[in-house]
Amino acid sequence: MITSTLAQASLLLGTLVMVLGAIGLLRFPDFFSRTHAASMTDTAGAGFILLGLMFLSGWNLVTLKLAVILIFLLTTSPTAGHALAQAATADGIRPLGRIETDDQDEDATA
């Protein structure tokens, strides 16, 4: 009973996070904001969904496989988002708004 409730809550929360992330992709103004929203919600939403599936499957080999997938997802998704943002920066795409860098901090103190 408790595991079923935890599974349902995790699946619902994961679905909610994914839907909010999809809305964020449509509403954010620039590439970097959208990339951040996609990366964060993909990791969190899929993590909660996998956690809910682990609760539903019980303690068996399927749970171990889902845990391995979760660990893989938690390491690769943020790395892919970072690599995508670095490639966009190298291609000359700049974020909207004010960006503070170390060079600007040194100019202000001098």
NUSEMI-760286 format. One line per 4 residues: for each residue x, y, z of N, C-alpha, C. Coordinates in pm, 1 decimal. Each point is the difference from the previous one (the first is absolute). Layout:
<nodes>
X Y Z X Y Z X Y Z | ...
</nodes>
This chain:
<nodes>
82.1 -119.1 0.0 -82.1 119.1 0.0 86.7 125.6 0.0 | 99.4 3.0 85.6 87.3 118.0 8.0 84.0 12.1 -126.4 | 51.5 -111.9 -49.7 82.6 6.9 -121.5 -83.4 42.1 -120.3 | -124.7 -41.5 -4.8 -88.0 41.4 -109.7 -24.8 150.8 4.7
-20.3 52.4 119.3 -21.5 144.0 15.3 126.1 77.5 -35.2 | 115.0 -47.9 43.5 126.5 65.7 -34.5 26.1 -5.4 -150.3 | -33.4 -112.7 -60.9 18.2 -13.5 -144.4 -89.6 97.3 -74.5 | -126.1 8.8 39.3 -90.8 91.6 -65.6 43.2 144.9 18.4
45.2 35.1 119.7 45.4 136.6 26.4 124.4 33.2 -83.5 | 92.5 -93.7 -8.8 121.5 23.2 -78.7 -31.5 13.1 -148.5 | -87.6 -85.1 -50.3 -37.8 8.1 -140.8 -73.2 130.6 -30.5 | -88.5 40.2 89.3 -72.4 125.1 -19.2 94.0 119.8 5.9
90.2 0.5 95.6 95.7 109.7 12.3 92.0 6.9 -121.3 | 46.3 -115.0 -46.9 84.8 -3.0 -118.6 -71.8 51.5 -122.5 | -126.1 -37.8 -15.3 -79.7 48.0 -112.7 -21.8 150.6 9.6 | -28.4 49.0 119.5 -19.7 143.2 20.0 126.3 79.1 -33.2
114.4 -49.2 44.3 126.5 67.3 -29.8 25.2 3.0 -150.5 | -29.3 -110.2 -68.4 20.6 -4.5 -144.9 -93.5 97.0 -73.2 | -124.6 9.1 43.0 -93.7 92.0 -64.1 43.1 144.7 23.4 | 41.2 31.6 122.5 47.4 135.9 28.3 125.9 32.6 -79.5
84.9 -97.5 -19.5 118.4 21.0 -82.5 -34.7 25.3 -144.9 | -100.8 -68.4 -50.8 -43.7 23.3 -137.8 -57.7 140.3 -15.6 | -72.7 46.1 99.8 -51.7 137.0 -4.0 115.8 99.5 5.3 | 100.1 -30.4 82.4 117.4 87.1 7.7 74.8 8.1 -132.2
5.7 -110.3 -72.8 65.3 2.1 -131.3 -70.0 95.1 -95.3 | -130.5 9.9 11.1 -75.2 88.3 -87.9 7.7 146.5 43.7 | 14.6 24.4 128.9 -9.4 136.6 50.3 133.6 70.6 18.5 | 108.3 -71.7 20.2 127.6 67.7 24.6 51.0 67.2 -126.4
71.5 112.8 15.2 30.6 83.0 -116.5 119.0 -43.8 -84.1 | 101.0 -59.6 59.0 120.0 -27.9 -79.3 41.9 -145.9 11.9 | 99.8 -33.6 -79.8 48.3 -137.4 -10.0 48.9 -53.9 133.5 | 74.6 81.1 73.9 60.7 -48.6 124.2 -104.1 -24.4 108.7
-100.0 85.5 8.1 -107.7 -22.4 96.6 -77.2 -127.4 -34.2 | -24.0 -19.1 -127.5 -72.1 -120.1 -42.5 81.8 -125.9 23.4 | 129.0 7.4 -25.6 86.9 -114.7 24.6 3.6 -34.5 148.5 | 6.4 103.0 84.2 1.2 -22.9 144.5 -131.2 -64.5 45.5
-111.2 51.4 -49.6 -129.8 -56.1 37.5 -12.3 -145.1 -44.6 | 43.5 -27.9 -120.9 -9.6 -136.9 -50.9 89.1 -94.8 79.2 | 120.0 43.8 30.9 93.4 -85.4 72.6 -47.8 -28.3 141.8 | -45.2 103.0 69.3 -43.6 -19.0 138.2 -126.8 -84.7 8.5
-96.7 30.7 -85.2 -125.4 -73.5 10.3 12.5 -142.1 -53.7 | 86.6 -20.0 -96.9 22.5 -135.4 -50.3 60.1 -86.9 109.6 | 97.9 52.5 68.8 64.4 -76.6 106.4 -95.6 -25.3 116.0 | -67.4 104.1 46.1 -88.4 -14.7 115.7 -124.7 -82.1 -34.8
-63.5 32.2 -111.8 -122.8 -70.0 -37.4 22.9 -147.9 -26.2 | 101.6 -29.8 -79.1 28.8 -140.9 -27.8 46.7 -71.9 126.4 | 70.9 70.9 86.3 43.0 -61.0 126.2 -117.5 -39.6 87.2 | -97.8 89.5 13.2 -119.1 -32.9 79.0 -80.4 -112.4 -64.0
-9.5 1.1 -132.2 -73.7 -107.2 -68.0 69.4 -134.0 20.4 | 131.9 -2.6 -13.7 73.0 -125.1 23.6 -11.7 -44.4 145.5 | 0.5 94.3 91.7 -17.4 -34.5 141.3 -137.3 -62.0 24.1 | -102.2 57.4 -62.5 -134.3 -56.8 11.1 -8.6 -139.5 -58.5
67.5 -22.0 -112.7 2.3 -133.8 -59.0 74.6 -99.2 88.9 | 102.9 48.6 69.4 71.5 -88.3 94.2 -90.8 -41.3 115.0 | -79.9 94.5 49.5 -94.6 -34.4 106.2 -102.9 -101.6 -49.0 | -45.7 14.7 -123.1 -99.8 -92.4 -53.9 54.4 -139.8 -24.5
127.6 -9.6 -40.3 54.5 -131.1 -36.3 36.3 -85.7 120.4 | 15.9 60.8 116.0 41.0 -77.3 117.3 150.5 -22.0 -0.6 | 46.6 -92.9 83.2 143.8 -24.9 10.2 37.0 -120.4 -85.5 | 41.6 25.6 -122.7 41.2 -106.9 -89.5 101.5 54.2 -100.3
25.4 -75.6 -103.8 99.7 38.7 -99.1 -42.8 124.4 -78.2 | -128.6 15.9 -19.8 -50.5 118.5 -71.6 36.2 127.4 76.8 | -10.3 -3.9 132.3 36.1 115.9 82.0 146.9 34.3 -16.4 | 84.5 -100.6 -4.0 142.7 23.9 -20.1 25.9 63.3 -136.5
-67.4 -48.9 -101.5 17.2 57.4 -134.1 -48.5 144.5 -4.8 | -112.7 26.8 64.5 -50.0 137.8 5.3 95.8 90.4 76.8 | 62.0 -51.6 105.5 97.6 78.9 75.9 122.8 31.3 -84.7 | 44.7 -94.7 -80.1 114.2 24.3 -89.3 -35.6 105.7 -104.1
-121.1 -8.2 -53.9 -44.7 100.7 -95.9 -6.1 137.5 66.6 | -47.4 5.9 123.0 -8.2 126.6 73.1 138.6 59.4 22.6 | 94.6 -81.9 40.1 136.9 49.0 21.1 58.7 50.0 -131.5 | -22.5 -73.9 -108.5 47.3 42.7 -131.1 -62.0 133.6 -39.8
-129.7 13.8 22.8 -70.2 123.4 -33.8 50.2 118.0 83.2 | 22.5 -22.5 128.3 45.9 107.8 88.2 140.7 48.1 -34.4 | 79.6 -83.3 -65.2 134.7 42.6 -37.8 6.3 55.5 -142.3 | -79.9 -52.2 -90.4 13.3 41.9 -139.7 -85.2 120.5 -36.9
-115.4 16.1 58.8 -88.6 109.6 -39.1 58.9 137.0 32.6 | 50.0 24.8 120.5 63.1 130.5 25.4 125.5 22.3 -85.1 | 73.6 -106.5 -25.4 120.0 12.3 -83.2 -37.3 37.6 -142.8 | -105.0 -59.9 -52.2 -44.3 32.2 -136.1 -50.3 144.0 -8.2
-71.8 46.1 100.2 -47.0 138.4 1.3 114.9 98.4 4.1 | 101.3 -31.7 80.1 117.8 86.5 7.9 76.0 1.2 -132.5 | 15.9 -115.7 -61.3 70.0 -7.3 -128.1 -75.5 77.1 -108.5 | -131.4 -7.3 2.3 -80.4 73.3 -96.2 16.2 150.6 18.4
0.4 45.9 124.4 18.7 143.0 26.0 140.6 44.9 -38.8 | 100.4 -81.6 26.4 136.7 35.6 -39.5 13.8 6.9 -151.3 | -63.7 -92.3 -71.6 6.1 2.0 -146.1 -70.3 123.5 -55.5 | -110.5 39.4 60.6 -69.2 120.7 -44.7 85.0 123.8 25.4
67.7 4.7 114.0 87.6 112.7 30.4 115.7 5.1 -98.3 | 57.4 -113.3 -31.3 110.7 -4.8 -95.5 -46.2 39.6 -140.0 | -126.8 -22.0 -30.8 -54.0 36.6 -130.6 -38.1 147.3 -7.6 | 8.9 70.2 112.9 -25.5 143.6 0.2 -135.6 40.8 50.1
-78.6 -92.8 47.7 -131.6 34.5 54.2 21.0 56.1 140.4 | -56.4 116.5 25.1 14.4 64.7 130.3 -135.4 3.8 70.7 | -0.2 -14.1 132.1 -125.8 7.7 74.4 -54.9 143.1 1.1 | -130.0 11.1 19.8 -61.3 130.8 14.6 30.2 54.9 138.6
4.3 131.2 11.7 18.1 60.4 130.6 145.3 25.3 31.5 | 25.2 37.3 125.1 132.9 36.6 46.2 73.9 -123.4 49.3 | 122.8 -14.7 -45.0 84.3 -111.8 39.9 119.5 56.5 74.7 | 22.5 -49.6 120.7 116.5 44.9 75.8 110.2 -103.6 -14.0
117.9 48.0 -35.4 114.9 -88.2 -14.5 109.1 44.7 94.4 | 104.7 -77.6 7.6 113.2 35.2 85.3 69.2 126.2 -49.8 | 3.6 20.9 -130.7 63.2 119.8 -55.4 -72.7 126.4 43.3 | -130.3 -3.6 6.1 -76.4 116.0 42.7 22.8 28.9 147.2
15.0 -105.1 82.6 26.2 18.5 141.7 136.0 65.2 22.3 | 98.6 -38.7 -79.3 132.8 59.1 14.8 1.0 145.3 -42.0 | -76.2 34.6 -105.1 -8.5 139.1 -44.8 -66.1 88.1 104.1 | -98.4 -54.4 70.1 -73.0 78.7 99.2 84.5 27.8 123.6
89.8 -90.2 35.5 82.6 19.8 118.8 122.2 84.1 -27.8 | 41.2 13.3 -127.2 122.1 73.9 -32.8 -22.6 149.0 -1.5
</nodes>
